[in-house]
Amino acid sequence: METVGKKGAQEMIKLWEVYGKRSVVRTYAGHKMSVKDVTFNNDGTEFLSASFDRFIKLWDTETGEVKQRFHTGHIPFCVRFNPDEDKQNMFLSGMQNKKILQWDTRTGEIVQEYDRHLGIVNSITFFDKNRRFCSTSDDKSIRIWEWEIPVDTKLIQNAGLHSIPTMTKSPTEKWIVGQSMDNRIVLFQLIDDKLRFAKKKAFKGHNVAGYACSVDFSPDMSFLTSGDADGKVFIWDWRNHKIVARWKAHDECVISTLWHPHETSRIVTGSWDSQIKMWA
């Protein structure tokens, strides 16, 4: 059975069966305000949820039990497990108070703080074999960090860079793309373990209108997809950056698009109209 998780402007998290009856497999209730982000561990047995109720919760996927609660008094905007198998007890949270916090689920304690941003931390993306990660913020900057070192090793910030609420790493791990608030998807290339802003390259044509619309690659990296504020889905050719398909998918903003990892002709979309759709 394949499943897809849903988060959004409600307090509950739902796990859906992709095929068959396409029904809700399980509902996870426990937050008192809208859920901002969800991330699974490597084997899918646990996941973290970040909510506007200022709590991060660690869930057992199978039983629906809340195994642990993490709280600082500030809103967590994003959460990410460390992808390394020997560090699955560690996760990062990007916070409303401009900090990135590193937590240990074994103790429930904060073990490191990364405190250099000047605005809300919106996204965290691991790269370089998980030795480093990049973070984006409302301060319109991208900062590069080494794991467990609280001083950023690089700052990417210039007049042409807007706030980037979501980032996605390519299947080849040679590119990271970001949804920019100036209606562009911007590119960052990994060259010799260095992340470089490709200023002259971007994907355009959609209108995000301030929404944090996620971006995804096709598994073979031939295409890139994103939703927009008008309920449309866009697909671009990765090589020439041209739009190859677009259609009206929802009545409201398409906040999430996800390529099926095995059936590459299928895309799942999630919208503010409270619907999840699969397209072929």
Sequence and secondary structure as in RCSB ss.txt:
>XXXX:A:sequence
METVGKKGAQEMIKLWEVYGKRSVVRTYAGHKMSVKDVTFNNDGTEFLSASFDRFIKLWDTETGEVKQRFHTGHI
PFCVRFNPDEDKQNMFLSGMQNKKILQWDTRTGEIVQEYDRHLGIVNSITFFDKNRRFCSTSDDKSIRIWEWEIP
VDTKLIQNAGLHSIPTMTKSPTEKWIVGQSMDNRIVLFQLIDDKLRFAKKKAFKGHNVAGYACSVDFSPDMSFLT
SGDADGKVFIWDWRNHKIVARWKAHDECVISTLWHPHETSRIVTGSWDSQIKMWA
>XXXX:A:secstr
  EEEE SSSS EEEEESSTT  EEEEE   SS EEEEEE TTSSEEEEEETTSEEEEEETTT  EEEEEE SS 
EEEEEE  SGGGTTEEEEEETTS EEEEETTTTEEEEEE   SS EEEEEEETTTTEEEEEETTS EEEEETT  
S SEEE  TT     EEEE TTSSEEEEEETTTEEEEEEEETTEEEEEEEEEEES   TT    EEE TTSSEEE
EE TTSEEEEEETTT  EEEEEE  SS EEEEEE SSSTT EEEEETTS EEEE 
